[in-house]
Amino acid sequence: MSKDKDPKIELPKLLTIEQVATFIQFSTRQVRRWIQSGEIKATQFGRSWRIAENDLALFLATFKRN
C-alpha cells in the first residue's frame, strides 16, 4: 500500500445501552434483554456493551410489538 494514500475507513458509530434506551424510550433492562436474546446485535468491550447505529436501525426496522 502506498504511503501517499491513507485508506478511508468508515467505522459505524457505537452507542451505549443507555443511549439506545433513551433514544427508543425503553428501559436499559429491556435493551439488555434484546441483546441477550440476540434481537439486537451488540459487541462487548470488557464489561461494556456497544450497539452499532446500523444494527440499531436494522432492529428498529424489524421490530414487532407484541
C-alpha contacts under 8 A as a table, 3 or more apart, distances in Angstrom:
res1	aa1	res2	aa2	distance
2	S	5	K	5.91
2	S	6	D	7.85
3	K	6	D	6.75
12	P	52	A	5.85
12	P	53	E	6.42
12	P	54	N	7.08
13	K	52	A	5.73
13	K	53	E	5.68
14	L	50	R	5.64
14	L	51	I	5.41
14	L	52	A	4.50
14	L	53	E	6.19
15	L	19	Q	5.96
15	L	20	V	6.48
15	L	50	R	5.31
15	L	51	I	5.07
15	L	52	A	6.14
15	L	53	E	6.83
16	T	19	Q	5.14
16	T	20	V	6.33
16	T	48	S	7.85
16	T	49	W	6.31
16	T	50	R	4.96
16	T	51	I	6.39
17	I	20	V	5.16
17	I	21	A	6.07
17	I	28	T	6.18
17	I	31	V	6.65
17	I	32	R	7.35
17	I	49	W	6.64
17	I	50	R	6.67
17	I	51	I	7.25
18	E	21	A	5.08
18	E	22	T	6.15
18	E	28	T	5.93
19	Q	22	T	5.22
19	Q	23	F	6.11
20	V	23	F	5.08
20	V	24	I	6.15
20	V	31	V	7.54
20	V	51	I	7.88
20	V	56	L	7.91
21	A	24	I	5.43
21	A	25	Q	5.54
21	A	26	F	4.98
21	A	27	S	5.52
21	A	28	T	5.34
21	A	31	V	6.37
22	T	25	Q	4.98
22	T	26	F	6.70
22	T	27	S	7.70
26	F	30	Q	6.52
26	F	31	V	7.16
27	S	30	Q	5.27
27	S	31	V	6.54
28	T	31	V	5.04
28	T	32	R	6.15
29	R	32	R	5.10
29	R	33	R	6.29
30	Q	33	R	4.96
30	Q	34	W	6.32
31	V	34	W	5.13
31	V	35	I	6.29
31	V	40	I	7.96
32	R	35	I	5.01
32	R	36	Q	6.10
33	R	36	Q	5.02
33	R	37	S	6.10
34	W	37	S	5.13
34	W	38	G	6.06
34	W	39	E	5.01
34	W	40	I	5.54
35	I	38	G	5.07
35	I	39	E	5.96
35	I	40	I	4.90
35	I	41	K	6.24
35	I	42	A	6.36
36	Q	39	E	7.72
37	S	40	I	7.80
38	G	41	K	6.08
39	E	59	F	6.96
40	I	51	I	7.80
40	I	55	D	6.81
40	I	56	L	6.79
40	I	59	F	5.98
41	K	51	I	6.65
41	K	52	A	7.98
41	K	55	D	6.06
41	K	56	L	7.81
42	A	49	W	6.40
42	A	50	R	5.58
42	A	51	I	4.65
42	A	52	A	7.12
42	A	55	D	7.87
43	T	49	W	5.59
43	T	50	R	5.36
43	T	51	I	6.52
44	Q	47	R	6.70
44	Q	48	S	5.65
44	Q	49	W	4.38
44	Q	50	R	6.33
45	F	48	S	5.21
45	F	49	W	6.03
45	F	50	R	7.46
46	G	49	W	7.99
51	I	55	D	6.63
51	I	56	L	6.69
52	A	55	D	5.22
52	A	56	L	6.37
53	E	56	L	5.11
53	E	57	A	6.17
54	N	57	A	5.07
54	N	58	L	6.22
55	D	58	L	5.03
55	D	59	F	6.17
56	L	59	F	5.04
56	L	60	L	6.15
57	A	60	L	5.12
57	A	61	A	6.11
58	L	61	A	5.10
58	L	62	T	6.37
59	F	62	T	5.30
59	F	63	F	5.75
60	L	63	F	4.95
